[in-house]
Amino acid sequence: MKKARNLCLVWVLLGLLIPGIVFAQSNVVKITFTDPPTVTIGDITVYHPSMAAMVAFKGAFEKFTNNRYTVELYPYGVLGDAASNLEQMLAGTLEGATPADGALAPFFPKIQVLSIPYLYSNPLVLYDIIDGEFGQKLFDECARTSGLRPICAYDNGGYRNFSNSRRPVHSAQDMNGLKIRTMDIPIHMEIVRALGASPTPIAFMELYSALQTGVVDGQENSAITMLGVSLQEVQKYVVLDGHILGLGILTFSEKWFQSLSAEDKEACLKAGREATFAARGVVRCLESLAINQLRDHGVDVYAPTAQELASFREATQEPAIKWLKDNVDTALVDELTALVASGEVGKSRLTFATGFQTRATETTSTASSSGSGSGNAILFSVIALVVGLAVGFVISRAKKS
């Protein structure tokens, strides 16, 4: 009888403990990204935009769920490259990642529509598109068709520019004959071909060695990303053509996302919004500083004239749009280009206070209906910028101490 009682007690204890262990394991959310955790610009070391986004997501999601979840972050490709991360998510061994749009394209080709070159005159245009109805429909379709759910996106380092180690590039004609590394995304390769250069897809984690050994002459990335992996050591020339505003897309396994309660799904989406504010603020703060830092490292950084920039746009935009219509989705391309042409995205709604009265700079019905997203983007970008500077200062002081 004593032995039977002890056995029953063991079973009772196991019945109490095992569900708790399983619950604890299932509430660990792993998120990985290939970017380094920090970027050093001059005397300041700050979080890379992807790291800033993930730190913000971690704090917000854990807070919104009363610490029922623990978010673990794995930067710098420690869990593999972007493609393998997405495969792990589909296999159920990883919850989240922050792939670039190029890495997501093989799983959801329609994401390439956001890569029409020279389409976004300023970042707020793309912010409004991503955060609005167009972006939401695109992300929902990605979740339905690929099993991967984007919940938010941010410009991962700012505008992408061409660099190379062979010669200065001032206009589209100067790109002729260069071997340029691209992401494995067809539309990016089409852009490079339209410039007369040879596109060569290479994984980001192999980029430095490919440039160092001459497998390719150049590449295209933001100044922030270049500094993050020290590409200034193997690239002599940069042209600030700004062909694409590169995206980092916080993406989760759709199966994992659908396993959440309605309350936890809302917490995940809210935390994603906080992540965008953090990353966008850091990028907007650092982009021009990073360009100057490249110059300080001896890189020849050239800003094209309006006429020279037009040569890039004229050489690439029409072929890129044609390729997207032929290979991706004509209606989607038309919808996006019409949205940008309408002027209803990227507007500013700044206000000026005089005494106790405030008047808006724009009072048209169109502005009131379409500009609110931009106003929020500006407000939160300013807040995030201040937070980013504070974080950078703390990290720098900590390193020095």
C-alpha positions in Angstrom: 0.0 0.0 0.0 2.8 2.4 0.9 4.5 1.7 -2.5 1.2 2.3 -4.3 0.7 5.6 -2.5 4.2 6.7 -3.4 3.7 5.7 -7.0 0.4 7.7 -7.1 2.2 10.6 -5.6 4.9 10.5 -8.3 2.3 10.4 -11.0 0.5 13.4 -9.5 3.7 15.3 -9.3 4.6 14.5 -12.9 1.1 15.5 -13.9 1.7 18.9 -12.3 5.3 19.4 -13.5 5.3 18.1 -17.1 2.6 20.5 -18.4 4.5 23.3 -16.7 7.7 22.3 -18.4 6.0 22.0 -21.8 4.3 25.3 -21.3 7.6 27.0 -20.4 9.3 25.6 -23.5 6.4 26.6 -25.8 6.5 30.2 -24.4 10.1 30.8 -25.6 10.1 32.8 -28.8 13.3 32.6 -30.8 14.0 35.4 -33.4 17.1 35.5 -35.5 18.6 37.9 -38.0 21.8 38.0 -40.1 22.8 41.6 -39.2 25.4 42.4 -36.5 24.1 43.6 -33.2 25.9 47.0 -33.3 27.3 49.5 -35.7 30.2 51.9 -34.9 30.1 55.3 -36.5 32.9 57.6 -35.3 33.0 57.5 -31.5 29.4 56.2 -31.2 28.4 52.6 -31.1 24.7 52.0 -31.5 22.4 49.1 -32.2 22.0 48.1 -35.8 18.4 48.9 -36.9 17.5 45.2 -36.9 18.8 44.9 -33.4 17.0 48.0 -32.3 13.8 46.6 -33.8 14.2 43.2 -32.0 15.1 44.7 -28.7 12.0 46.9 -28.9 9.9 43.9 -29.9 11.2 41.8 -27.1 10.5 44.4 -24.4 7.1 45.2 -25.8 5.9 41.6 -26.4 7.1 40.4 -23.0 5.4 43.4 -21.3 2.1 43.1 -23.2 1.9 39.4 -22.3 2.8 39.9 -18.6 6.0 38.0 -19.1 4.3 34.8 -20.1 6.6 34.7 -23.1 10.4 35.0 -23.2 11.9 36.4 -26.4 15.4 35.2 -27.3 17.4 37.1 -29.9 20.0 35.5 -32.2 21.9 38.1 -34.3 24.6 37.9 -36.9 23.5 34.7 -38.5 24.3 32.4 -35.6 21.2 30.2 -36.6 22.1 30.2 -40.3 21.5 32.5 -43.3 18.2 34.2 -44.0 16.9 31.4 -46.4 17.6 28.6 -43.9 15.9 30.7 -41.1 12.7 30.8 -43.2 13.0 27.1 -43.8 13.4 26.5 -40.1 10.2 28.6 -39.4 8.2 26.5 -41.9 9.6 23.3 -40.2 8.4 24.6 -36.8 11.9 24.8 -35.2 12.0 28.6 -35.2 9.4 31.2 -34.5 10.6 34.4 -36.1 13.2 36.2 -38.2 13.8 39.5 -39.9 14.6 38.6 -43.6 15.2 41.3 -46.1 12.5 41.5 -48.8 15.0 39.7 -51.1 15.2 36.7 -48.8 11.4 36.5 -48.6 10.9 36.7 -52.4 11.5 33.0 -53.1 8.8 32.1 -50.7 6.4 35.0 -51.7 7.3 36.5 -55.1 4.8 39.4 -54.8 7.0 41.1 -52.2 9.2 42.1 -55.1 6.6 44.8 -56.0 8.1 46.9 -53.3 11.4 47.0 -55.1 10.5 49.2 -58.0 13.6 51.3 -58.3 13.6 55.1 -57.6 9.9 54.9 -56.7 10.0 56.4 -53.2 11.1 60.1 -53.1 11.3 60.0 -49.3 11.0 57.2 -46.6 7.6 58.4 -45.5 6.1 57.3 -48.8 7.1 53.7 -48.2 6.2 53.9 -44.5 2.6 54.9 -45.4 2.4 52.2 -48.0 3.6 49.4 -45.7 1.6 50.5 -42.7 -1.6 51.1 -44.8 -4.1 49.0 -46.6 -1.8 48.0 -49.4 0.9 46.7 -47.1 -1.7 44.8 -44.9 -3.2 43.1 -47.9 0.2 42.1 -49.2 1.3 40.7 -45.8 -2.0 38.8 -45.3 -1.6 37.1 -48.7 2.0 36.2 -47.8 0.7 34.5 -44.6 -2.0 32.6 -46.5 0.1 31.4 -49.4 3.6 30.8 -47.9 3.1 30.0 -44.2 5.2 33.0 -43.3 3.5 36.0 -41.7 5.1 39.4 -41.9 3.8 41.6 -39.1 5.7 44.8 -39.9 8.6 46.2 -41.9 11.2 48.9 -41.6 13.9 50.3 -43.8 16.9 48.2 -42.8 19.7 50.7 -43.0 18.2 53.2 -45.4 18.5 53.7 -49.1 20.6 51.1 -51.0 23.4 52.4 -53.1 25.9 50.8 -55.5 29.5 50.3 -54.5 32.5 48.8 -56.3 36.3 48.5 -56.1 37.1 49.2 -59.8 36.1 52.8 -60.7 34.0 55.8 -59.8 30.3 55.6 -60.9 28.6 58.9 -61.6 25.9 57.9 -64.1 24.1 54.7 -65.3 26.6 54.3 -68.2 29.5 53.9 -65.6 27.9 50.7 -64.3 28.5 48.9 -67.6 30.5 45.7 -67.3 30.7 45.6 -63.5 30.0 42.4 -61.6 27.6 43.3 -58.8 26.5 41.1 -55.9 22.7 41.1 -55.4 20.3 39.3 -53.1 18.7 36.2 -54.7 15.7 38.2 -55.9 14.9 38.4 -59.6 13.8 42.0 -59.7 17.1 43.2 -58.1 19.0 41.2 -60.8 16.8 42.8 -63.5 17.8 46.3 -62.2 21.5 45.5 -62.4 21.1 44.0 -65.9 19.3 47.1 -67.0 22.4 49.1 -66.0 24.6 46.9 -68.2 26.2 45.2 -65.2 26.3 41.5 -64.3 24.2 40.5 -61.2 25.6 37.7 -59.0 23.5 36.4 -56.1 25.6 35.8 -53.0 24.5 35.1 -49.5 25.0 38.1 -47.2 27.2 36.2 -44.8 29.6 35.4 -47.7 29.6 39.0 -49.1 32.8 40.3 -47.6 35.0 37.4 -48.8 33.4 37.6 -52.3 34.4 41.2 -52.5 37.8 40.6 -51.0 38.7 37.8 -53.4 37.3 39.6 -56.5 34.5 37.1 -57.1 32.4 40.3 -57.7 33.5 43.9 -58.2 30.7 45.5 -56.1 27.4 45.2 -54.3 24.4 47.3 -53.3 23.6 48.1 -49.7 23.0 51.0 -47.4 25.9 52.9 -45.8 24.8 51.6 -42.4 24.9 48.0 -43.6 28.2 48.5 -45.2 29.8 49.8 -42.0 28.1 47.0 -40.0 30.1 44.3 -41.8 33.2 46.5 -42.7 32.6 46.6 -46.4 34.5 49.9 -46.5 37.6 47.8 -46.2 37.0 46.1 -49.6 35.1 48.8 -51.6 36.6 52.0 -52.9 33.7 53.7 -54.6 30.1 54.4 -53.6 27.5 56.3 -55.7 24.5 57.6 -53.7 21.9 56.6 -56.3 19.4 55.4 -53.7 17.7 52.9 -56.0 15.8 51.0 -53.4 14.8 51.6 -49.8 15.9 48.2 -48.4 13.5 46.5 -46.0 13.8 44.3 -43.0 10.6 42.4 -42.5 9.7 41.0 -39.0 8.2 37.7 -40.0 6.8 34.8 -37.9 5.7 31.3 -38.7 2.0 31.5 -39.5 1.4 28.2 -37.6 3.0 29.7 -34.5 1.1 33.0 -34.9 -2.3 31.2 -35.3 -1.5 29.2 -32.2 -1.7 32.4 -30.1 -4.8 33.6 -28.4 -6.5 36.6 -29.8 -5.1 38.7 -27.0 -1.5 37.5 -27.6 -1.9 38.0 -31.4 -2.8 41.6 -30.6 0.2 41.9 -28.3 2.5 40.5 -31.1 1.2 43.1 -33.6 1.5 46.0 -31.2 5.0 44.9 -30.3 5.7 44.9 -34.1 4.6 48.5 -34.3 7.0 49.4 -31.6 9.8 47.6 -33.4 9.2 49.7 -36.5 9.4 52.9 -34.6 12.7 51.9 -33.0 14.4 50.7 -36.3 13.1 53.6 -38.4 14.3 56.2 -35.8 17.7 54.7 -35.7 18.0 54.6 -39.5 16.8 58.2 -40.0 19.3 59.3 -37.3 22.3 57.4 -38.7 22.0 57.3 -42.4 23.8 60.6 -43.2 26.3 60.0 -40.4 27.1 56.6 -41.9 27.7 58.2 -45.3 30.1 60.7 -43.8 31.8 57.8 -41.9 32.5 56.0 -45.2 34.2 59.1 -46.5 36.3 59.3 -43.3 37.4 55.7 -44.0 38.7 56.9 -47.4 35.8 55.6 -49.6 35.1 57.8 -52.6 31.4 58.7 -52.0 29.7 60.5 -54.9 26.3 62.2 -54.9 24.9 62.3 -58.5 23.5 65.5 -60.0 19.8 65.5 -60.9 20.7 64.7 -64.5 23.0 61.8 -63.6 20.3 60.4 -61.2 17.8 60.6 -64.0 20.0 58.4 -66.1 19.7 55.6 -63.4 16.0 56.0 -63.2 15.5 56.0 -67.0 17.6 53.0 -67.4 15.9 50.8 -64.8 12.4 51.8 -63.8 10.5 50.9 -67.0 12.3 47.5 -67.5 11.7 46.7 -63.8 8.0 47.5 -64.0 7.6 45.5 -67.2 9.4 42.5 -65.6 7.1 42.7 -62.5 4.0 42.9 -64.7 5.1 39.9 -66.8 6.3 37.8 -64.0 4.6 38.8 -60.8 1.2 40.7 -60.8 0.2 43.4 -63.2 -2.7 44.6 -61.1 -0.5 44.8 -58.0 2.1 46.9 -59.8 -0.5 49.2 -61.2 -2.1 49.7 -57.7 1.2 50.5 -56.1 2.4 53.0 -58.8 -1.0 54.7 -58.9 -0.9 55.0 -55.1 2.5 56.7 -55.2 1.5 58.9 -58.1 -1.7 60.0 -56.3 0.4 61.9 -53.7 -1.7 60.5 -50.9 1.2 58.8 -49.2 4.3 60.5 -47.6 2.5 63.7 -46.7 3.5 65.8 -43.7 0.9 67.2 -41.2 3.1 69.3 -39.1 1.4 71.7 -36.7 2.4 75.0 -35.2 1.3 76.3 -31.8 0.7 80.0 -31.1 -0.4 80.6 -27.5 -3.2 78.2 -26.9 -4.2 77.8 -30.6 -2.9 75.2 -33.0 -3.4 75.3 -36.7 -2.7 72.5 -39.2 -0.6 73.2 -42.3 -2.9 71.2 -44.4 -6.7 71.4 -44.2 -7.9 69.6 -47.3 -10.1 66.6 -46.9 -7.5 64.4 -48.7 -4.9 65.4 -46.2 -7.1 64.7 -43.2 -8.0 61.3 -44.6 -4.6 60.1 -45.8 -1.9 62.0 -43.9 -2.5 60.7 -40.4 -0.2 57.7 -41.0 2.6 60.0 -42.0 2.0 62.3 -39.0 2.2 59.3 -36.7 5.3 58.1 -38.5 7.0 61.4 -38.0 6.1 61.6 -34.3 7.2 58.2 -33.5 10.4 58.4 -35.6 11.4 61.5 -33.6 10.7 59.7 -30.4 12.6 56.6 -31.6 15.5 58.9 -32.8 15.9 60.3 -29.3 15.7 56.8 -27.8 18.3 55.5 -30.4 20.7 58.3 -29.5 20.3 57.6 -25.8 20.9 53.8 -26.4 24.0 54.5 -28.5 25.4 56.8 -25.8 24.8 54.2 -23.1 26.5 51.5 -25.2 29.5 53.7 -26.0 29.9 54.7 -22.3 29.6 51.1 -21.3 32.3 50.0 -23.8 34.7 52.7 -22.7 34.2 51.8 -19.0 
